Amino acid sequence: MILGLSTSAFTTLHVAISLAALVSGAFVLFGLVGGRDAPAWTAVFLGSTILTSVTGFFFHATQLLPSHVLGILSLVVLAAAVAGLYLFHLAGAWRWIYVLGAVIAVYFNAFVAVVQAFQKIPALQPLAPTQSEPPFLVTQLVVLVLFIVLGVLAVRRFHPALTSPRPA
């Protein structure tokens, strides 16, 4: 049992939140690359990504795992993004801090999605049973390069003209 739910139910909830974070993050990312602000998608993305990281810590573990390290890094990045957006209203350097934080957070979600795909999809499992084989590494490298390109484009293109501060 985790937080009153069976482990299976909690896992399903965690996966559902993670998928919401990934999908909403894609909308936010493509909005940033297009120079557009999407306040509703952004709120869903930030909230669901924070929940994804937090709920990941509730799974039973006897030692610090790579997933815990990624969760900690994600929460640090998200704290900077949330501060840049909601506390500092994208003023000055906080614009690019927010943009990079959002891009990195979506990348972390995509990174985990690739890991999970290679673990759970029967057609992918034999290609990288230990996730150190070339198909897995090449896939992760392609995803990383894609996010670097999208991050550079987002920082260059996203310059919102906020006329009023966002609600906290």
N, C-alpha and C positions, 0 to 999 in steps of 0.2 A: 504494500500500500504506500502511496505517495500522496500526501495532502488529502487523505480521505478517499482517494481513487485507487482502483486497482492499477498495477504497473502498466497493464495493457491500455487501460482507459487514459492514464496520464500520458503515455507515449503517443496515443492518438491525438490528444489535446495538444501536446508539444509539436507534433508534426503539422497539425492544422494551423497553429500559430506561425510556425516556420514557413509554411507555404504562403500564408497571408503576407508575411514579411517579404518573401521573395517576389511575389507578384506586385505588391504595392511598391516595393523598392524599384522594380523595373519601370513602373510608371513615373516614379520620381526621377530616376536616373535619366530616362529619355526626355523628360521635361527639362531637366538641368542642361542636358546637351543641346536641346532646342531653345535654350534661353528663357524657358517659361517656368513660372512658379505654380505649384499645385498644392495649395495649403491642406486640403482634405486628404489627398493621397499621402502627403508628407506626414501628417499626424498619424495616420494609420500605419505607415511604414515605421516611423520612429517608435511608436508604442508597441507594435507587434515585434519589432526587432529587439527591443529591450526585453519584452516578455520571453522571447525565444531564448535569449542569453540567460535570463534569470531562471527560467524553468529547467534549463539544461543542468543547472547545479543541483537539482533535486533528485536526479537519478543516482542510485546507489553506486558508490565507488569507494574503494579502500585506499586509493592513492590519487595524487594529482595526475590527471590525464591530459593529453594534448587538447581534448575538447574543453577542458576547464581553462587552459591557457588561452585558447581562442575566445572563450566566453568572457574572460577578464579583459583581453585586448578589445573585444567588441564593445564592452560597456565603457571603457575609457574613451574610445573613439566616439561612441554615441553621446557621452557626456559633453564632449567638446562640440559636437554637432548641435545638440540641443541648446547648449549655452550660446553658441554663435547665432542660432536662429531665433530663439525665444527670449534670451536675456539681452543680447547685444544687437539684435535686429539686423544682422548682416552688415553692420557698420565696419568700414575699414577692412582690416585683415580678417575679421570674423566672417566675411562672405566666403573667402576661399577655404577657411577652416571648416565652415559648415559644408561646403561642397565636397571637399576631400573626405570629411568625416562620413558624409552620406554615401559617397562612392565606395569607400573602404568597407563600410557596413554592408552594403549590397554585395560587394565582392566576397566578404566573409560568408554571407549566406549562400552565394553561388559555389564557393569552395566546398562548403559542407554538403551542398546538394550533389556535387560531383562525387565526393567521398561516399555518400549514401547510395548514389546510383551504382557505383562500382561494387558496393557491398550487397545491395538488395536486388538488382536487376539480373536475372539469371543469364542473360546473354552477355553481360559485362563481367560477371564474376570470374569466368575462366581467363579473361584477358589480363586480369591483374589481381590474382588471389591474395597477394600480400600488400597491394597498393604501392609497390616500389618498382613495378614493371613499366616498360616504356609506354604502353597505351595510356596508363593512368597519368604518368608524368607529363606526357605530351598534351593530354587533355587539360591538365591543370595549368601548364605553361600557356596554352592557347587562351584559356579563360583569363589568366593574369595579364597577358598582353592586351587582350580586348579591354579589360577594365582600366589598364594604364591609358590606352588611347581614349576611352570614353571619359576618364577623369580629366585628362588634359583638355579635351574639348569642353567639358562641363565648366571647368575653371575659367576658360577663355570666354565662353558664351553666356554664362549665367550672371547677369548684372541687373537684378530686379530694381525697379524704381518704386520702393515702398513709400507710400504716402502716409501711412499710419502704422504704428507698431502692431505687431501680431499679438493676439491675446495670449496670456501666459498659461 
